Amino acid sequence: MRAIRPLALAAAGALALTACGGGGESVDTGGGGGGDGGGDNVLVAAVSAQPDQFDPHVTNAYPSFQVLENVYDTLVVPNAEDLTMEPSLAESWETSEDGLTWTFTLREGVTFHDGSEFDSADVVYSYNRIIDEELANSYRFANVASVEGPDPQTVVITVTQPTPNLLALIGAFKGMAILPEGAAEDLDLTTEANGTGPFQLESSDASSTVLTAYEDYWGGAPSIDGVEFRYITEPAAALTSLRNGEIQWTDNVPPQQVQALGEDQDVELASTPSVDYWYMSMNYDRPPFDNPQVRRAIATAVDRAEVTEAARFEAARPNQTAIPEDSFYYYDYAPFEPDEDAARQLLQESGVSTPITMGLMVTDEFPESVTAAQVIASQLEPIGVNVEVEVLDFATWLDRQDQGDFDAFMLSWLGNIDPADFYEQQHISNGSSNYQGYSNPQVDQLLTQAATETDEDARKELYDQAAKIIVDDVSYLYLYNPDVVQAWTPGLEGYRIRADRAINFEEVQLP
């Protein structure tokens, strides 16, 4: 059995490592590791929200993956430049002629943070845990018949049909992390971690999470001694902390200041188009939002350009189909032009009496969601839809989403690489992230077919067809694609901003 130094509870009672900025008890190893503000060689990074937990196979929260990206590895990983898949724990792979067998050769000399050796049994365990327990990313194995380790350095994945995006499925983000065999039995993975990544989880509490460098990391010891993630919800406060030297890096940059910061000698600013999208979705199980004419009326009343300008200023582009313009899979389809009269007509045709009250659930830990919701509320009021903006902490937001306790909600999808990431589990019937309760047999068929189509042009056509129906049905009301905008102290070297928002600090050198 493998073990790792536990994160002991510092106070009695259950620990709730939520993504909210409020309470929660402290967890600490007792080893320090920079929890008091770090040392001279500890990077202090400001992020907007607290991890909800540290089990990579269970959490869906981006604040958790900001940390876990530095703690765990996957078999393959997106390249920082163009997001194509490259080796990580697997140093090479090959595919059989019929496309049904993928054979991965594992990297030698890799150890977990407890010093135990990594081998194929860990991959088999990790993948089968996700599959057997139907965890958050089990859908990624929909075509997988078996995962086997015929010898310590080889993993064979057999699929039931050609799966052209298998590498993206198993490597796109750390939700597919490789854990040591038996980890879920040996550890409380909500508060503990044992990865093969460049940093070890040292401590976490309601104000920060601390990582320390893993000197035996297979890619070479990190250049810094550790990372302290501090939770600073307000972008203006994060920027002030950066200027004051209290932190050295943040991705919580006030969007209205992006242009001015580009000329600020006291801040190093970088931005790049993302593979993210922001959206609003309505609950199909709650009248009148089960009525397609009501949803289309709301989609017609929303001025996406105005929402984008308010929420992101120049750092985003309106888009009604999720996939960004610079992608091969971009679909230029925008059926909803803002038109109050047309929206009122659609409401009249729906047969639903007005005014309609709609609760719109957002979280203050992503302030742009609050701004966007307020603009949408002002746009819907003239057509007879009274929006009650519900501003929640992120933990409550996630819980209510899971329970289906909402009229409508707003947030973003981050780190999408393959076109399936943009549509499949959000809109296929019984999809793991289909919280709105959407079901369209034609969409199911198109998305299922697209997932196994090996011809890229034919695959794009299938996703285009599915996207058109999804947009017309207003399963999601897509809003915009934001840029990734991050800032750090001048002189910090070795950090690369990425379109998928993965945050990697192992090569960072402090000034």
Secondary structure, 3 states (H helix, E strand, C coil): CCCCCCCEECCCCCCCCCCCCCCCCCEECCCCCCCCCCCCCEEEEEECCCCCCCCCCCCCCHHHHHHHCCCCCCCEEECCCCCCEEECCEEEEEECCCCCEEEEEECCCCECCCCCECCHHHHHHHHHHHHHCCCCCHHHHCCEEEEEEEECCEEEEEECCCCCCHHHHHHCCHHHCCCCCCHHHHCCCCCCCCCCCCEEEEEECCCEEEEEECCCCCCCCCCCCEEEEEECCCHHHHHHHHHHCCCCEECCCCHHHHHHHCCCCCCEEEEEECCCEEEEEECCCCCCCCCHHHHHHHHHHCCHHHHHHHHHCCCEEECCCCCCCCCCCCCCCCCCCCCHHHHHHHHHHHCCCCCEEEEEEEECCCHHHHHHHHHHHHHHHHHCEEEEEEEECHHHHHHHHHHCCCCEEEEEECCCCCHHHHHHHHHCCCCCCCCCCCCCHHHHHHHHHHCCCCCHHHHHHHHHHHHHHHHHHCCCEEEEEEEEEEEECCCCECCCCCCCCCCCCCCCECC
